[in-house]
Every structure is written in C-alpha cells, then in structure tokens.
Amino acid sequence: MTLTDFKVLTFDCYGTLIDWETGIWNALQPLISAGRLHIEREEALARFGKIESELEEAGPSLRYSTLLAAVHARLAKDLGVHIHADLNERFGGSVPDWPAFPDSAEALAYLKRHYKLVILSNVDRTSFAASNRKLGVTFDAIYTAEDIGCYKPDPRNFAHLLAHLEADLGLAVGDVLHTAQSLFHDHVPAERAGLARAWIDRRFGMAGSGATQMPANQPKVDFYFKSMAELAEAHRKAVKG
C-alpha cells in the first residue's frame, strides 16, 4: 500500500487541519477568568473532551454551536463557576476563531493537485465555512454532523460518507484514505468501515489525549505522520518512486 494508491483523501477537520485545542483553550479564558480558576490547559481540555463526547451521544441532532454552548455550561457548573448565559453562547460561536495549523493550507494546496479532498466533520456547516476560509482550498465534498444527524464515532457518519462518495463522486471504498488525528472519533469507526487510514498525530510527544477521548484499544493505522506537512512530503517521495 502506498499513498499513490488512492483517489480521495477524506479528512476530519478539527484536531487535524484546525488547531481546535488552541481554539478551545483560548475560548475558555473568559470562564477561567470569571471563576479565578487555576486550571492547567491539559486538564481543561480533558474535561471538555469528556463532556463533549457525552453530550454528542445524548444529543446527536444538536447543532454543533448549540452543543458547544451546552458543553461550556456543563463545564462551568462542574467547576463551580456561576456565569451569565452569554458566555455559553460566546463559546458556542467560537469555532470561526479557532486557528488552522500552520502547515494545513500549504499541504492541502499540494494534495489538491493529486486527490479529491473531502471533509467528514463533527460540526455544523456555518462553523465549518469559517474554518474553510482559513484552509484556503475548495473541498470536493463536505459532510457534517448537521447533514448526517449524529456525531462521530457513530458509524452512521462513515456509512453516509461512503454512500455519498459513491453517489456524488463515483468513488469506492478502496479509493479512500481517511486522514485524521482522533483515534476515538475517526480511526476506530473508519477501521470498522473498512477504510485505509492515515493518522496525523498532532499530539506527538504530549501526555494524555487532550480534548479527545482515548479508545479502549488503539486501532492499527496504515500510515503515520506527525503533521500534514509530513504527509505532503511523503506523497512527493512516493510520486518520485
């Protein structure tokens, strides 16, 4: 198996292309200030990840911006901080402020010359549109939790992806390389769906799993990179033979 075997790269966005952990941490600062909290970034991210996963499972049809506001309200309650509801809404609308990883746009521009590029994301379309502007590339298809009605790792996301890749772009499962950071949200269900997978390990060298839950058993991956730049460079080498 080589990188040149595939026709389409399907991407998780947040954590893979967009630096959601920095975005989340920055957006939590008003809460932290309001509560005069002394909380480390990794603890805050872990608390966020646990609550987010629980609420995504409990409310699969919630729009992501609404779900984020609910996560913030729950986090504030758990931390014993009394805040005005406006802070919850502000956090819910923070996705457009989350930065792209520095290498994402350049890598995507290169990969666009060799593959179709598709998004499969746990987000709503309005929030993703703002992130897309930071990434600077036109994706061939965008499938979001808002479209599907549930959040990854629910297997319906990958069923939707594969059905629409075939119907919309004429692509089969063997044409697809799913490219993502989250083992929990993406690699476990993508493996079950029979997809080849590339792990973009954005948390390389960092302890814990950050804002993403850790799966009970780590899935095998077909390709491993620490960044999108590494993926693009590996493709260049594969093309040269």
Residue pairs with C-beta under 8 A, 6 or more apart in sequence:
1 196
1 222
2 238
3 177
3 223
3 231
3 234
3 235
3 238
4 114
4 235
4 238
4 239
5 196
6 115
6 175
6 176
6 177
6 196
7 115
7 116
7 171
7 175
7 176
8 115
8 116
8 117
8 118
8 140
8 165
8 169
8 171
8 175
8 176
8 177
9 111
9 115
9 116
9 117
9 118
9 176
9 177
9 178
9 179
9 198
10 118
10 119
10 120
10 161
10 165
10 176
10 177
10 178
10 179
10 195
11 17
11 117
11 118
11 119
11 120
11 121
11 178
11 179
11 180
12 120
12 121
12 122
12 152
12 178
12 179
12 180
12 181
12 182
12 185
12 186
13 119
13 121
13 123
13 128
13 131
14 20
14 95
14 98
14 121
14 122
14 123
14 131
15 21
15 180
15 181
15 182
15 202
15 211
15 212
16 179
16 180
16 181
16 182
16 200
16 202
16 228
17 100
17 101
17 104
17 108
17 131
17 135
17 228
18 98
18 99
18 100
18 101
18 104
18 131
18 134
18 135
19 98
19 99
19 100
19 101
19 202
20 98
20 211
21 45
21 210
21 211
22 98
22 99
23 94
23 95
23 97
23 98
23 99
24 44
24 45
24 48
24 94
24 98
24 211
25 41
25 44
25 45
26 94
26 97
26 98
27 90
27 91
27 94
27 97
27 98
28 44
28 48
28 72
28 75
28 91
30 87
30 90
30 91
31 37
31 72
31 75
31 76
31 79
31 81
31 83
31 87
31 91
32 39
32 44
34 81
34 83
34 87
35 76
35 79
35 80
35 81
35 83
37 79
37 81
39 79
42 206
42 207
42 208
42 210
45 210
45 211
46 208
46 209
46 210
46 211
47 75
47 78
47 79
48 71
48 75
48 211
49 209
49 210
49 211
49 212
49 213
50 213
51 71
51 74
51 75
51 78
52 67
52 68
52 71
52 211
53 184
53 213
55 62
55 67
55 70
55 71
55 74
56 62
56 67
56 122
56 151
57 151
59 67
59 70
60 145
60 149
60 150
60 151
60 154
61 149
61 150
62 70
63 124
63 146
64 95
64 122
64 123
64 124
64 127
64 144
64 145
64 146
65 92
65 93
65 95
65 124
65 126
65 127
66 92
67 92
68 91
68 92
68 93
68 94
68 95
69 88
69 89
69 91
69 92
70 88
70 92
71 91
72 87
72 88
72 91
72 92
73 85
73 88
76 82
76 83
76 87
76 88
95 123
95 127
95 128
95 130
95 131
96 127
96 130
96 131
98 131
99 134
100 131
100 134
100 135
101 202
101 227
101 228
103 227
103 228
103 229
103 232
104 134
104 135
104 228
105 134
105 135
105 136
105 137
106 229
106 232
107 227
107 228
107 229
107 231
107 232
108 117
108 135
108 136
108 137
108 228
109 136
109 137
110 232
110 235
110 236
111 117
111 231
111 232
111 235
112 137
112 138
114 235
114 239
116 140
116 141
116 169
116 171
117 137
117 139
117 140
118 139
118 140
118 141
118 142
118 143
118 161
118 165
118 169
119 128
119 139
119 141
119 142
119 143
119 144
120 143
120 152
120 157
120 158
120 161
120 178
120 186
121 128
121 142
121 143
121 144
121 145
122 144
122 145
122 151
122 152
122 185
123 131
123 144
123 145
123 146
124 144
124 145
124 146
125 142
125 144
125 146
125 147
128 142
128 144
132 139
132 142
140 169
141 164
141 165
141 168
141 169
143 157
143 160
143 161
143 164
145 151
145 152
145 157
147 160
148 156
148 157
148 160
149 156
150 156
150 157
151 157
151 185
152 158
152 182
152 185
152 186
152 189
153 184
153 185
153 186
153 188
153 189
154 189
155 189
155 192
155 193
157 189
158 189
158 190
158 192
158 193
158 195
159 193
161 193
162 173
162 176
162 193
162 195
165 171
165 172
165 175
165 176
166 172
173 193
173 194
173 195
174 196
176 195
176 196
177 195
177 196
177 197
177 198
177 222
177 223
178 186
178 187
178 190
178 195
178 196
178 197
178 198
179 197
179 198
179 200
179 231
180 186
180 187
180 190
180 197
180 198
180 199
180 200
181 199
181 200
181 201
181 202
181 203
181 212
182 212
183 199
183 212
183 214
183 215
183 218
183 219
184 209
184 212
184 213
184 214
184 215
185 212
185 213
186 197
187 197
187 199
187 215
187 219
187 221
188 215
188 219
190 197
191 197
191 219
191 220
196 222
196 223
197 219
197 221
197 222
197 223
198 221
198 222
198 223
198 224
198 225
198 231
199 221
199 223
199 224
199 225
200 225
200 226
200 227
200 228
200 231
201 224
201 225
201 226
202 226
202 227
203 209
203 210
204 226
223 231
223 234
225 231
225 234
